[in-house]
Amino acid sequence: MKKKKLIYEIVYDEIKKNIREGKWQAGEKIPTVQALSQQLNVSVSSVREAIKILSQQRILRVEQGRGTFVETQLSDNPNQTFEFLENSSMEQLTEARLVIEPELAAIVAERGSEEEVKKILQCARTMQKKMLAGEDFLEEDIEFHYLIAQATKNDVLLKMMTLISDLLYDSRRHSMKIKSQNEKAANYHILIAQAIKERNPLQARNLMNSHIVDLLDDLKKRPR
């Protein structure tokens, strides 16, 4: 049985749809939070949560005192946005992460700056704190993986992660509904961040690999 989407997830999908269909172009300011709340008949907090996630994905850009702008133009062209993968199973998407993310973690352990490593570790700690408090930590989960990609200082890898961030978002959003994964995911993030801080690329790679393999195993065990 398909699980009902949360309100902020519906808002997230609607904003992406408007960008994809060209209603809002790259660089263009989108309606205010209050205006979107009225248009979509949802709470202001749901709109803000959706915008936070889209900002983490670099699809939107929030500028204090100015508003929210489209950062990345989405397209119906699958060669540009990888949207041809949207019908892929969660297992396939997770396998794709398994190919990419362990190597990103290893690269950052070798070349990430002290400031970048500090941000990654702080993000992991915030995620763990929210998990222990029973709070939603999807925003920190997305940021953790983006910070690692950014710290590789490889424009190609960063662009790849930006292009498929919505697919990874769907994968992680689903995994958070598997209760057994929440504590394990938060703990893995701490261990991965610590391995990066210790400049241990082998350990960072192995931990990220184990983290995603663990998630993949849980996905394979879920009821069909």
Summary of the structure (lengths in Angstrom):
residues: 224
radius of gyration: 17.4
end to end distance: 8.8
largest distance: 50.3
contacts: 684
relative contact order: 0.13
helix: 70%
strand: 4%
